[in-house]
Amino acid sequence: MEKYHLEQNSDSIFNTETQHLIPDDSKNRHWIEYQTWLKEGNDPVPCPPMTDEVQAIIDKRVAARNWGHNLPTLATITTADGEEWVESSVSDVASAKAALKIVVKALIYLRDRT
């Protein structure tokens, strides 16, 4: 598997080893590592063509990640949506902690709304 993939309509690069999106930022250490990797003669994998199915998956993941920033939408989330969000967001202890912080913010938001 290649280490880096180009992203659709973005200057960012996806690191397949860490599963992180690296922004085009000359001060970002991951971007600097990527630039060094390029200078060593490596090439990133081109971005695959966008399909409706891939776009739908991206849209769902973006919406799930935005729950923490858009707490009023929590009132419309179904149990299945919540379970899907957990499955797509939690893969290790660090991501579990991040997800729990979002849940705590949501609970506080809902408590204070009533």
Wavefront OBJ file of the C-alpha trace (Angstrom):
o trace
v 0.000 0.000 0.000
v 1.263 3.454 -0.848
v 1.888 5.841 2.026
v 0.119 8.905 0.598
v -3.000 9.483 -1.499
v -4.050 12.683 -3.229
v -7.432 14.029 -2.141
v -10.306 15.085 -4.413
v -10.557 18.881 -4.863
v -8.091 19.542 -2.066
v -4.502 20.542 -1.465
v -4.437 18.124 1.458
v -2.820 14.698 1.350
v -4.133 11.535 3.011
v -1.587 9.435 4.943
v -2.687 5.812 4.637
v -0.513 4.692 7.556
v -1.920 7.120 10.126
v -5.333 7.608 8.461
v -4.916 11.385 8.785
v -5.487 14.197 6.337
v -2.412 16.409 6.090
v -3.075 20.072 5.292
v -0.898 22.031 2.871
v 0.937 23.930 5.597
v 4.682 24.506 5.429
v 4.857 24.566 9.258
v 3.062 21.236 9.699
v 5.593 18.494 10.479
v 3.555 15.904 8.583
v 3.466 18.145 5.507
v 7.251 18.583 5.774
v 7.659 14.778 5.992
v 5.443 14.423 2.909
v 7.525 16.986 0.987
v 10.714 15.087 1.936
v 9.091 11.835 0.785
v 8.310 13.484 -2.579
v 11.895 14.756 -2.943
v 13.100 11.184 -2.459
v 11.409 10.357 -5.764
v 8.132 8.968 -4.457
v 4.716 9.689 -5.974
v 1.370 9.725 -4.159
v -1.473 7.574 -5.393
v -3.842 9.628 -7.570
v -7.292 10.289 -6.207
v -9.840 7.829 -7.614
v -12.755 9.285 -9.556
v -15.632 10.416 -7.364
v -18.725 8.237 -7.526
v -22.125 8.894 -5.969
v -21.502 6.014 -3.554
v -18.139 7.409 -2.406
v -19.609 10.914 -2.055
v -22.443 9.549 0.093
v -19.922 7.857 2.410
v -17.891 11.064 2.664
v -21.007 13.130 3.376
v -22.047 10.749 6.180
v -18.596 10.850 7.776
v -18.422 14.636 7.573
v -21.879 14.927 9.103
v -20.894 12.531 11.890
v -17.772 14.490 12.704
v -19.734 17.736 12.687
v -22.062 16.548 15.458
v -19.640 17.900 18.004
v -19.693 21.314 16.355
v -23.389 21.441 15.552
v -25.053 20.164 18.717
v -28.615 21.242 17.861
v -28.715 18.476 15.214
v -28.547 15.903 18.002
v -32.292 16.151 18.493
v -32.822 14.529 15.079
v -30.249 11.728 15.348
v -31.601 8.193 15.452
v -30.125 5.328 17.461
v -28.875 3.776 14.216
v -27.158 7.068 13.281
v -25.485 7.171 16.682
v -24.311 3.590 16.423
v -22.948 4.216 12.923
v -21.131 7.317 14.199
v -19.504 5.265 16.971
v -18.462 2.544 14.495
v -16.929 5.086 12.092
v -15.358 7.330 14.745
v -13.972 5.002 17.423
v -11.041 2.759 16.558
v -8.714 3.155 19.547
v -8.534 4.686 23.022
v -7.713 8.188 21.745
v -10.661 8.254 19.348
v -12.916 6.806 22.074
v -11.913 9.655 24.389
v -12.610 12.202 21.637
v -16.019 10.638 20.970
v -16.893 10.651 24.686
v -16.002 14.345 24.906
v -18.476 15.037 22.099
v -21.142 12.991 23.880
v -20.547 14.889 27.146
v -20.861 18.231 25.312
v -24.073 16.989 23.727
v -25.527 15.898 27.069
v -24.674 19.235 28.652
v -26.194 21.046 25.684
v -29.401 19.006 25.915
v -29.560 19.422 29.718
v -29.196 23.195 29.429
v -31.819 23.392 26.668
v -34.582 22.040 28.879
l 1 2 3 4 5 6 7 8 9 10 11 12 13 14 15 16 17 18 19 20 21 22 23 24 25 26 27 28 29 30 31 32 33 34 35 36 37 38 39 40 41 42 43 44 45 46 47 48 49 50 51 52 53 54 55 56 57 58 59 60 61 62 63 64 65 66 67 68 69 70 71 72 73 74 75 76 77 78 79 80 81 82 83 84 85 86 87 88 89 90 91 92 93 94 95 96 97 98 99 100 101 102 103 104 105 106 107 108 109 110 111 112 113 114
